[in-house]
Structures are given as C-alpha cells and as structure tokens.
Amino acid sequence: MNVVIGGAWPYANGALHIGHIAALLPGDVLARHHRAIGNKVCYVSGSDCHGTPVSIKARLEGVSPETISKQWHESFVDCFSAYRFSYDSYGKTSAPVHKDFVTAFHKSLYRGGHVEERIVLQAWCPHCSRFLADRYVTGKCPVCGQAARGDQCEACGTVTEPETIEFPVCAICGHVPEFRESRQLFLLLSHFQRELADYLAGHAEWRKNAFENTARYIREGLRDRAITRDLDWGIPVPRDGYDCKRIYIWAENVLGYLSGCSDWCTSNGLSFRDFWNSAWQIQVHGKDNIPFHTVILPGLLLAEGHSDGALRPPDQILSSEYLTLEGKKISTSGNWAIDALELAEEAPIDSIRYFLLANGPEKRDADFSRRDFIQRHNAEMIGVYGNLVNRCLAFVEKYLDGHVPQTAPSGEVVDLVEAAYESIGRSIRAGELKSALDGAFGVLRFGNRHFDAGKPWETRTTDTEACSATLSDCLFLIVNACRLLAPFLPDSTAEVLEWFGLETGWETVFPERGVSPAKSRRLFERLETAADAGNAP
C-alpha cells in the first residue's frame, strides 16, 4: 500500500514553538507505523518561505526575504531533526523544484476553465507604501463583531475579505488602509460546490472540527478566491500581463505536498501521478488550517484540468486543537511561548514526544506546563516504562550473567501482546494516538504487575523454573512493548531493541536466546521541578 503523509508547512519567519510540534507530531507517528507494517511511505513537508509574514520580518530586520526564510528554514530542519521527525521529503517553497512544479500546475490550472480575471479592491497601506495581504488587515468581524483578520475570524470561523472588515487598520503600522482597484485571477471554487459537498459526505470519519468546519463553509456557499496578488516576493504568475504579480501564497503552499512528493518519486524512479493517485493520503495540521486542506487543496486539484485526470484529494484529516502554555494562549509576539529547540536541549526527546502525544490537543485544547511535564516524565517514563526495563535487565545481568532465559513466554502473555499489535495498530491508523499510546503503556503496566506477582527475587533461590518463567514473560513484554512504542518514542525503543539484537517492526518478536543485554543502562533520569515551574516559560 502506498501512503502520502503531509505535515503542514510552517512560515519561515520565526522559531518553532511547542504548539507547532504538538500539531505536527502525529504525522511522524503515522509515518513510522505505516513503514513498520510494510507500506511505502512518502512523508512530506517543508518551510513556507513566501508570503507577507516572511517579507515583513525581513523588512524589520533589514535583510532580504530570501535571507530571512533561509535562516529559519535551516532552523526548522534542525528542530525537526531534534524531535526525530522522519520526513522523506522536507523542502521549501522557495526551492526551484517547488517553483517549477507550481508554475506547471498553474499553467494547467488556467487552461481548465475554472479561473477568470476580475477587478477587485485590494488593501493598500499609504504609510507602508505596499499592498497588504488579507491577514494584515485587522479590525472587527462583520458577522460576530469580534477581533478578526482580513482572511478569517478565529472567534466564529467566518472566512472574511479585507473590504468586509469593520474599522480596518494595517496590522503592521496601525494606519487605516485604502482600497485600490487591481486586476487579479480568481479560482472559481463555486464551480465545485456539489463535488466538494459529496467529498465531505464521504468522510464522516474525519475529526469533528474538520468535518463541521468544512460543512459550514460548504453550507454557506463556496466563494471564488483570488489566486494572485500584487506582491514582490513569491512565485511569478505564469500568465501574460501579470509580470508584477505573484501567486497568492494559499494557492501555492498547499501544492508543496505535491511538489515534495513529486521530487521524492523522481528520486525513487516512480511515476508521481501514479503514486499519488494510488496512495492513501493523510494531512496533519492545526485546526486553523482546516479549510486549506479540505476545501482549497481539493478545489485546486479539481480545477487543474490535467489531461490525465484530476489528482486525488486527501483521504484522512488529522486536525488538532490548540495547545496552550500554563493555561494561556501561546503568543510569540507576547513573549509567551517555549522555543521547541530550547526545550529539546533541556529534556529527553522521547519524554517530550510522550507528553505532547499523551497530553496533546488531539480532539480538544490541551495545556503544557513544565510542572505537569516533569511529573509525567517521572511517573510514567521512569515509573512505568523505565521501571520495567531497568528492573528486569538489572536482574538478568546480576543473577543470570546477562543471558535471556530459555523458557518460552506463557500463552496468556503472548495472546496479550498479539492483541495489542492489532488494537494499537488500528488506533494509530485511525489517528487515535492517545488511545494507542495508552494501550502500549498498558503492556508495560501489565509487565510491572507480572514481575511483582512472580517475585523473581524470591523464586531465584526457591523455584528456578518459576523465576525463569517470570523473566521470560517480562522480557518478551519489554521487546514487544518497545516495538509498539517505536512510532512514538524512537530513541529509547531503538536502544532497548539493540540490546537484544532486534529491530523495529509490527509483529510479535521473541528475545533471542543467549543474547546478552550487558550494555543496558538506565533509560531515563529523574527530572527535578524547578523553583519557578508553573510561572514564566
């Protein structure tokens, strides 16, 4: 089975924080799991280097947009590497391979009969002397009256237009913008009202936020959207008379999944269109990106009008809710955020991954606090996971010269593990990662109880067969629990499996007899609660 997993592309204008990691981490878990069960995976993402946010950041720092985006792209690569994201293709929208793909796609798009030229009003800031991207017009929502941007109201979810915002101001300088006429190309999304309604109806299994938000957009009637803008940073519009304009960021960044997959296919000697259209497609992002993946991307694919037929839209949407920090909304501008790279230097990566998945915003908002993080590291990573591994291997090394008992594990334990592979795998593939992770830890908890009940510290002198049986069961539970946990906790599980000469996979495995785990060590060290934990990040 072919699988394409797309992780949302972060803006290359500032450091990644823990909210970004929490939203994107499920994609890595799915990629690792699908590889383990034998599927051919293309896990793709990249840095969003175009658009007004990047050019504004560059302007503030007195450098070019290319310079600023390159700097943050390199930072993103380091950050994702630190968190063990296993991307098969991680690119950037300013790369030639992406530009070439988008240019060819848009040429085909313009021939498809679903793009037309219109004269529109576009916000111009006389103080900044520039046209403003929709998101840089702020004011009040015309529907609910709450603070909103020119592209979307986060309070009520309405997709807005800059000219409909009440009391508009430039988000950069605070001055009132003018609205000037401009000639732009529009994608006629309204042409696909029925197709996208049918598409949604076929995906009732999507997470509630994705299904209901998409249903609302469709119910309100899809509006045609501009796909070009008067900008100087971005991909040039491949159409005569549009030399001074650029492809609007939303009409090219979502195509990064395709350009990245296409580049990967070329490197692996595969046909891109064949691979893409035969693959199960999963998109992973935060809930603020839902319409771009459930309406915009499918709309672009339907409108392309390629002679070989339309490319398939996403099958599975994993749209997380928000992660807060110490009970407050994360805000980099408000200096209330935890830099993801800095956190990676302070604590074990597996512990951070565990917390963000077990306590993450899978289906509702979740909170990160240093105190809770440390508590769960000590209670679960050490108290459950590390406890079973360390106590069993220490016993084997001390009393059995490091050799694995040759007694076969009991049928009860084998049955438990085989059922765990089936149920946990099913949960992962459904995007139910909290349930899957808890199921894997359930195997470890069972192992700790089994060790306690067997009392090998007593039976080693009173009943050697019972002692061997207990240890055989527990070692069997350890290696299989590590395989079940490998998509979630890649560092520690790989280390434990290496002690036994084993690799990751998704089927029951038995510790090889006579293999010595003599190199084993304590998996995790206890973290102490800092005096200021629970205060400033």
N, C-alpha and C positions, 0 to 999 in steps of 0.2 A: 504493500500500500504506500502511495506517495502522500506526503504531508507537507504543507506550507504553513509555517507559523510566523506571523508578523507581529513584531513588537513596535509600539508607537515610537515615532521619531521625535526626540526632544529638541527644542530650539537650542541652537548653539550660541547662546548669549549669556550663559551663566552656569554656575556649578550645579550638578545634580544633587538633590536632597533626598532624604529617606522616603518622601512621598513618591518620587519617581520610581525608586527601586521597588517599593511595595506594589505599585500598579503594574510593573513590567515583569517582576519575578515569576509569576505564574507561567509565562511563556517559556522560560528556561526549564521549569519542571516538566512541562508537557513535551518539550523537545527531547529532553533526556529520556523520558519514559518511552516515547514513540521510537526512539533509536533502540532502546533496550528490548522492545518487543519485535524488532526486526523491520520496522518501517523505514523507508527512505525519506529523510527529513531535510527540508531547506528552511532553516530558522533565520529570518532576515529582519534587519532593522538598519538604522543609520542616524546620522545627525542632520537635523533640518537647518541648513545653513542660509537659506534665503528668507525673504520677508522683512517687514518693517522692524520687528523686535531686534533682529541682528544689526540692521543698518543704524538703528538709533543707538544701540550700545556702542557700536563702532564710532559713531559721531561724538558721543560723550567722551570717549577715550582718545579721540584724535587720531584714529587709525582707520584703515580700510575695512569694509565688511568682510572681505576675504581673510584679512589678518585675524580679526576677532573670531570668525567662525572656525578657522583652522586651529586657533588656540583652544577653543572649547571642545572642538571635535576630538583633539588629542586627549584632552582631559576626560571626555566621555569614554574613549577607548580604554584608558587606564582604569576608570571607575568600574566599567562593566567587567573588565578582566579581574579586578579585585574581588568582585562579587560572584565570579565564576560563571558569568553568562556564556553559554556555549554557542554563540552565533555562528552560523555557517557563512553568512554574508553580512558584514557591517560596513556600510558605506557612508556617503554624504551626498546631499543634493547638489553640491557644487562640483561633484566629480564628473569628468567627461562622459563616463558610462551612463550616468543618470541623465545628464543633459541630452545626450544623443537619443536615449530611449524616449524621453518625454517629448522631444521635438518630433520624432517619428510618430508617436502616438497622437499628438495634437494635429499633425497634418492629416492623419487618417480621420481624426475626430471631426475636423472641419468639413471633410467630404461626406460625412454620414447623414447630413440633413437635419441635425439636431442642434446646430449652432447658428446664431444670427447676430447681426450687428445692430446695436442700439445706441441712441444718445441718452446719456444718464447724467444725473447730478452727482458729482464727486466732491468730497470734503477737501477743502484747501485751507491750510493754516497760513494766514498772511505773516504771522510772526515767525514761524519756522521756515516759511517760503518753500512749502512742499505739499504735495497731495498726501492725505492721510489714509492709511489702511483702516478698514472699518473698525477694527478693535481699538484704534487710537482716537475714536470719537466716543466720548463718555457723557453721560447725563442720566435722565430718568427713563425707565421703560414706558412705552406708550400703552402697555397693557396693564401692568401691575403698579407702576409708579415707583418701583424700587430702583436703586442704582444699577445701571446697565451699560454695556458697551454697544458699539455700533453694529456688532455682528451677532450678539447673543445676550440675553438676560439670564444670569445664573440663578436669580431668585425664582423665576417662574418658567424658565426654559424656552421662552419665545425666541425664535430666530428673527433678529431685527435687521433694519437697514439704517445707515447713518442719518439719512434725512428724516427718519421717523422718530429719532431720539429727541426727547423733550429737553430743553435747556442744554444743548450740546456744547461741549468745550473740547479743546485739544488736550489729550491726555499727556502730552509731552510738556507743553508750556502753560496750559490753563486758559489760553485765549479762545475766543469764540471763532469757530471756523466759518468760512464762506462755502457756498456750494456752487461749483462751476460745471458747465456742461462739458462732457467728454464722450468720445466715441469708444465703445468697448464691445467685445464679443461676449455673448451670453450662451450658456448651456441651457437648453430648453428642458429642464427637468420635468416640467408639466407634461411633456410627451409620454413620460413613463409612470404616470400616476397608477395605472392599472397594474403594470408589470411589477412595480415596487410594492404595491399592496399585496399582490399574490406572493411575492418573495417573502414578505414579512409573515403572511399567513402560514407559510410552510415552515416557520421556525419558532413555533410556540415554546420550544425548549430553551430559548435564549434567557439569559438572566432578566429579571423583572425590569431593571432600569433600562436595559437595551430595548426590550420589546415594547414597553409602554411609551418611552420617549419617541421611538420610531413610529409607533402607531399614532402618536399625537401629530407628528409632522405630516404624516400621510392624511390623517383625518382633516387637518386644517387646509390641505391642498398644497401640493408641492409648487414652490415658486422657482421661476427661472433665475439663474445666478450668473453674475459676471465672472468670466474666467480670465480676464485681462485687467491690468491696472497700469496707471501712469507712475511707474517706478523705475529706478535706475539700477536696482540690484535684484537679480533673478535671471530666469531663463528667457531669452528673447522670444517674442511671439512669431512663429513661422508663417507669417502672412504679410502680403504686400500692404504698405501703408501703416504698419504697426511697428516701425523700426524703433520708436522711442518708448515703447511699452514693454511690459514683461508679463509672463504667465502668472496669474494670481496664485499665491502660494498654495491655497487649498486645492487647486486644480493640478498641482504637480507633486506636492509632497506625498499624497496618498499613493501616487504611482511609484513611489520608492519601493514598495513591496514587490512590484512587478519588475522594476529595473534591477533590483538586487537579486531577485530570483533568476531573471534572465541572464545576468552576469555569471551567477553560480552554475546555471545549466550549461552555458558556453564552456566554463572551465571543466565541467564534468562530461562533456560530449553528449549532452541531452538536448532535445528539442524543447524550447521554452514553452511554446503554446501547448504541446502535447503534455508536458509535465504539469503545467499549471491547471489545465482543464481536467486532468485525471486525479488531481490531488485533493485531499480533504484539507480545507483551508480554515485556519484559526486566526482570529485577530485579537490581540491583547492590548488593553489600554485603559485609561481612566474614563469615568462616566462623562466628562466634559468633551470627550472625543467621539461619543456615540454617533451623532448624525454624519460625521465624516466617513465612518466605516459602514454604516447601514443604509445610507441614502446617497451620499456624494460619490463614494467609490463605485457602488453598483450602478449609479446613474452614468458615470463616465464610461464604465465598461459596456453598458447597453448602447451608449451613443457613439462609440468608436466607429462602428460600421465597417469593421475589417472584413475583407473578402473571405477570410477563413472562419467567420462567425465570431460571436461575442465571447470574450473571456469570462469565465465563471466568477461570480461574486463570492464573498466569504460564506462558509458553512456555519461556523461556530464563533460566537462573540463572547469574549470574557472581559466584561467592562466592570472594573472595580469601583467602589465608592471612594470617599475621601479618607485620607489618613490625617489626623490632627496630631499636634505636638503638645504634650502636657495639657490637654484639654482645650487648646486654642488652634485656630486655623493656621497652617503653615504659611509664612509670608517671608520671602527672601528680602523684599524691599523693606519690610518692617523688622528685619533682623530677628526673625523668629523661625529658625529652621536649623536642621542639623545637616551639615555637609556630609554626603554619603562617603566620600573618600576619607574624610577625617574619622568618621565612625569606624570605617574598615581598619584603621590603624590602631583602634583602641580595644577591639574585642574580636573574638574568633568569628570568621565569616559564617561558619555553619550556625553559630548561635544567633547571629543577626538574621540570617535567612530563616531560621526556625521561627523566631519571634514574628517576623513580618508575614509569614505564611500562617502560623497558628493563630496569630492575633491580628491578622491583616484585614483590610477593608473588602473582603470578598463579596459580601452581599449587603453590608451596611457600614456606615462610617466606623472607623476604629481609631484608637489613640496609641501613640508611642510615648512612653515615659521611661526615663533612664532607670528609675526605681523598679518599675514592672519588668523591664528588660533584664535587669540583673537578677531579680527574684526568679524569673522563669529560667534563666540560664542555670542558676544554682540548683533549682528544684527539679528541673526536667532534663536539661542537657547533662548535668552531673548526677543528680539524684536518681534518675531513671536510666538513661542511656549509658552514661559513663559508669554508673554503679554496676550494671550487669556485666559490661565488658571488662572492667578493671578487676572486679572480684573473681570472676571466673578464670581469667587468664593468669591472674596472680596465683590462684590456687593451683592451676595446671603447672605453672612454672616452678612453684615451690615444692609441690608434692608429687608431681608426675614427670619431672625432668623436662617439662615443656612439650610432652607428647600428647596428642589427642587420643582419648580413649577409643578403643576399637569396638565398643558396644554400639549397636545400631540405635538411633533415636526411637522413642516409643511411637506407636501408631497414632496416639492422641495428639502428640506434638507435630507429627508430620501432617496429619489432617488439618490441624490449626493453621499451619504455615501455607499449605496449598490453598486453603480457603482464603487466606489473607492476600495471596497473589491475585486471585480472581477479583475479590471485592475491592481491594485498594486500586488495582489497575482500572477497574470500571469507574471508580470515583475520580481518579485522575483524568481519565479521558472525558468525563462529563464536566470537568472544571470544578469539581467539588474537592478542592485541595485541602481545606481544613479537615474534612472528614477522612480523607485519605491519610493525612499526616497523623491524625489521632489514631487511626487504625494501625499504622506501623508502630507507633509508640505503645499501642495495646499489646503487640507481640513482645516488646521489651518488658512491659509491666508484668505480663504473664511469666516471662523468664525469671524476673526477680522473685516472684512468688514461688515459682517452681524450685528455685535454688534454696530459698528459705525452708520450704516444706521438706526438701530432700536432705537438708543438714549434712552436706558432704564433709564438713569439718569434724563431724562425729563419725559418720559411716566410713571414713577413710581407714579407721582402725577397727571398726566393729562389723562392717559389711562392705567389703571392697566392690562387690558386684553392684550393689545399690549406689555406691559412690560413683562408679563409672557410668551407670545409667543416668544419674542426675546430671553429671558433667557433659555427657554425650548429648542429652536433650538441650542443655543450655547453650553449648557451643553451636549446635545446629540452629537454635533460635537466633543466636548472635549473627551468624553469617547470612542467614536469610533476612533478618531484620535490616541488616546493612544493605542488602540488595534492594529491599523495599524502600529504604530511606535514601538511596543513592540519588534519585532525581531531586530530592530536597536538600540533602546535606552531602555534597560531593566530596569534600575534603576528608572528613573523618571516616566516612564509609569506605573510601578508597584505601585509606591507611589500614583499617582493620582487615579488609579483604586481602590486602597484600601480605599481611602476617600469615594468612592461611594459603597463600599462593593462588588466590581466587580473583576473578574479575567481576565487574557488574554484569547484570543480566536480569531477565524476568522469568525465571523458572527455578523450582526448588533445587538447591545445591547442598551437597553433604561435605563437611570438612574432611579434607584428605587425611587419611590415617598416617600417622608418623610425621606430620608436618609440625614443626616447632614454631610457636609464636614468640620466640625468645627476644625479638626486637620490640615487643609491645611496651607501651608506656601509658601513663595516664592520658586519657583523651582530652580532658579539659581541666583547667584550674579554676578554682573558686574566684569569683569577682566580688569585690567589696563595694558596698553602697557608698558613693561619695557624699561628703557632708552637704553638698549643695544639690544633691539629686532631687528632682522634682521642682527645681526652680528654673533658672535660665538655661537654655540649651547651650 
